[in-house]
Amino acid sequence: MPLSPAKSSGKKRILSGVQPSGIQHLGNYFGAMKGHVELQNSGMESFIFIADLHSLTTVRDPKKLGEMVINLALDYLAIGLDPNKTAFFRQSDIPEHTELTWILNCITPVSMLEQAHAYKDTLAKGSKDSTAGLFDYPVLMAVDILIYKPDFVPVGKDQKQHVEIARDIAGKFNRIYGDVFKLPDPMIHELLGFVVGTDGVNKMSKSYGNVINMFADEKTIKKQVMGIVTDSTPVDAPKNPDKDTVYKLYSFFANEDEKTSLAEKYRASGFGYGEAKKLLLEKILEHFKPFRVERERLKQNLGFVKDILKRGADKAREIASVTKAEVWEKVGLNI
């Protein structure tokens, strides 16, 4: 017999997943993490998972993967994620993710997977190490979303394809077997997902080596800030703040009056980029100081952190197990 439907709160549901990828930086924070945490106060039912299964496509060191998962959990909890408002859990703690992936694999066209950005990028780079996991990751990602029947999935413009693929697969399943999956809508913000790197050209990313870390020591952060690429405009000449990377990053931290004040200094003579970098450094250290303290506190009690992930998984699995049962019934596996 199929399981009884999970109790609904009557609220809209929002779901986000984050792949552990090492030390988090300002691009991660302003491009995703900060928004995820703020949405827990949106009045919607919030789910955030650590996508550790996806990390297996690139990480081969088990100790490193475990550390990455814990560090990402620490980062989210330190910046204000409230486990009483958000179900926070590890993807790998929910076996239904991988079980449903096979079912959806059986209806997903190869041609769809060939158009996925990550796979195409790998081919374009001439990599000979492309794996079946990398090729198939959009199906697992679709399950990550669809199994919880969310209404919205917050993504940047460059990640919209993930939700589109999930919708396409869900629609095909529903047409073949009958309605099970909700077709979620992407929640897209123009700035979500994009924070310019210290090179002033590319999106901030560890792969470009253009990051400013969130929780590095002050010496490291200072080196990263002072290394931001600027143009050769002399100190005594006016500058355009809208084209400067330092100003763009400063704007993420500053209020409107502070941004206006700094912009005026740029447009006047006698203000150099070095001074602007010092102001940015102060903002970064000030902003993350309370989060750093909380992170160190949590780091001393990893049992507490792991318990939060377990409780989040328990809540998530209540929903995932029901969806699995519905799918099993539709496809004929529930005899």
FENZI-V727578 format. One line per field, one symbol per residue. ss: DSSP state (2 for helix, 1 for strand, 0 for the rest). A space follows every 10 residues. Layout:
# FENZI-V727578
ss->???
This chain:
# FENZI-V727578
ss->0000000000 0011111100 0000122222 2222222222 2000111111 0222200000 0222222222 2222222200 0000011111 2220022222 2222200002 2220002222 2222000000 0222222222 2222220000 0111102222 2222222222 2222222000 0000111100 0000010000 0010022200 0010000222 2222220000 0000000000 2220222222 2220022222 2222222000 0022222222 2222222222 2222222220 0222222222 2222222222 2222222222 20000
